[in-house]
Amino acid sequence: MKTSYNEACARDCSTLEKDLALCEKAGFDYIEIRLDLLRGWLKEHTVEQLKEFFGTHRLKPHAINAVYLHQGMLSDETPDWDDPAMQDFKLACEVGSAIGSGYVIIVPPLDPSGVFTGDAAAAEQECIRILKKLSALARPYGMKLCFELVGLRKSCVRSIEAADRIVRAVDEDNAGFVFDSYNIHLNGHCNDFSAIKNVQPEKLFAVHLMSADDVPESEMGQDKRCFAGTGVVDTDSFLQTLKCCGYDGMVSVETFRPEYWAKTPEWVIENAYRTTREALEKNGCL
């Protein structure tokens, strides 16, 4: 497996320009670029300069993060390019294709009320419909869709099984998964990752690795993520399950922790690399 850094880790204290230099220095194999930080880069730099960086450095781009689906998206015959989600998708495809990224993270609809109370079967069908259309739109760019289940109660796709049903129904070679250890854990404090063994292994496009604080379910949120090595997520079991599936791709550390954002980018990226590499080494994944 390969080490990867997701820019969410130092989102509020860094820039894409800094992240590129620091990830190269730390030893990461890949970087996942965030769309907000990409837009920041494009205010002073060009896509061609970004492509040139990756062409002259060991660090390479992986998935661009993230496009958030919403109910009714792509319901018209022609895409609504004024839709912010579609603007994100277009930017991800255009830049991803140009720099050799190849992947874009796709997040299922999240209920703004904080708790999804809709019809789960209908929500799955809506995801299938949207993903089929995005698959066709992504194909000319050579981009693949990494569908990410989100374990929070506001999500309409919380389990590995639900995500698997959706990806199988979409049935396109450029539509697969990103499995995130904490998003799986969020659904009922789950540390049983064995359901991953039932998905199509060729659809495992990306992996996000992190642990989290031990807090009551009412306090669980993305801000409770922490680097592997501490916390309540069984990252060893997660990696061992992926290893059993024959997965040997990227493993990207992704946190949204305000405590980390208060640090320097140097501290965040050095510790992100150290803890991720230690977890991979411990489980014989390098």
C-alpha positions, -999 to +999 in steps of 0.1 A: +000+000+000+010+036-005+009+066+019-014+095+010-022+128+026-056+144+025-055+182+027-083+183+053-057+176+080-043+211+078-072+227+060-073+259+082-036+265+087-021+257+053-024+261+015-020+237-014+014+252-022+026+245+013+011+211+014+028+200-018+062+210-005+057+195+029+042+162+017+071+158-007+096+164+021+078+141+045+078+112+021+041+108+011+035+090-021+002+107-029-018+138-020-056+143-021-064+178-032-093+197-017-114+218-040-114+248-017-076+248-015-074+241-052-094+273-058-070+291-035-041+278-056-057+290-089-059+326-076-021+329-079-011+298-100-022+278-130-033+242-136-002+239-158+020+248-129+003+222-108+008+196-135+045+206-138+050+201-100+037+166-102+058+159-133+090+169-116+084+155-081+080+121-065+046+131-049+017+123-071-020+134-071-048+110-061-085+117-055-098+153-056-122+160-026-151+162-027-184+165-046-215+164-023-246+150-039-281+164-031-316+153-038-328+162-072-293+167-086-291+161-124-328+157-126-330+176-159-321+161-192-290+184-195-267+191-165-273+223-146-237+237-145-249+266-123-255+240-095-225+245-071-221+207-068-218+204-106-193+233-106-173+213-081-176+182-103-165+200-134-135+216-118-125+182-103-127+165-137-110+193-156-081+197-132-079+160-123-076+150-159-049+176-166-027+167-136-032+129-137-053+126-106-078+102-120-103+101-091-129+123-075-146+116-041-184+116-042-203+120-009-240+109-006-268+134+002-267+146+039-299+157+056-295+194+067-317+187+097-290+165+112-309+132+110-319+114+078-356+105+082-364+097+045-370+064+028-337+046+026-345+025-005-356+056-024-324+074-013-303+045-026-322+047-060-315+085-061-278+079-055-278+052-083-295+076-107-271+105-100-239+083-100-249+068-134-251+103-148-219+114-132-202+083-145-210+092-181-200+128-175-166+118-160-157+092-187-144+117-213-120+130-187-108+096-177-119+102-141-133+076-117-159+081-090-150+071-054-184+068-036-179+073+002-205+061+027-209+085+056-217+070+090-233+101+105-270+100+113-277+127+087-264+105+059-287+084+037-259+059+030-243+047+063-232+011+058-208-009+037-237-030+025-257+000+014-228+015-005-221-019-021-257-022-033-254+012-049-221+006-067-233-027-080-265-012-094-245+016-110-225-011-127-199+012-143-162+005-144-154+041-133-177+040-103-163+024-071-156+030-034-135+050-010-137+033+024-131+056+054-123+039+087-141+065+108-171+069+086-177+031+089-171+034+127-196+063+130-225+039+122-230+023+156-194+024+168-186-003+143-152-019+144-162-049+123-150-042+088-155-077+074-183-066+051-156-050+029-147-086+019-180-089+001-175-059-023-160-062-057-123-058-051-117-041-084-140-013-071-117-004-042-104+028-056-092+046-024-089+043+014-091+069+042-074+059+075-078+075+109-090+069+144-112+090+167-119+101+202-140+080+225-171+101+229-209+094+233-228+089+201-244+123+205-210+139+204-196+119+175-186+141+145-160+146+119-141+169+142-134+140+165-110+123+140-074+118+150-043+102+135-040+064+137-022+049+167-046+063+194-084+064+197-112+039+194-112+029+158-096-005+152-073+007+124-054-026+126-085-046+118-094-022+090-060-025+073-059-063+078-093-066+062-082-045+032-050-066+030-071-098+029-090-083-001-058-079-020-059-041-018-025-025-024-035+011-033-033+044-015-041+048+022-048+085+029-049+101+063-079+124+066-089+144+097-110+175+104-096+182+138-096+218+150-067+209+174-046+201+144-056+232+125-042+252+154-008+237+148+017+245+121+014+228+087+048+213+093+036+197+126+005+183+110+021+168+079+051+153+097+028+136+123+003+126+096+031+108+077+047+093+108+015+078+122+001+066+089+034+049+080+036+033+114+001+018+110+010+004+076+043-010+088+026-026+119+002-044+097+026-055+070+010-032+044+041-016+029 
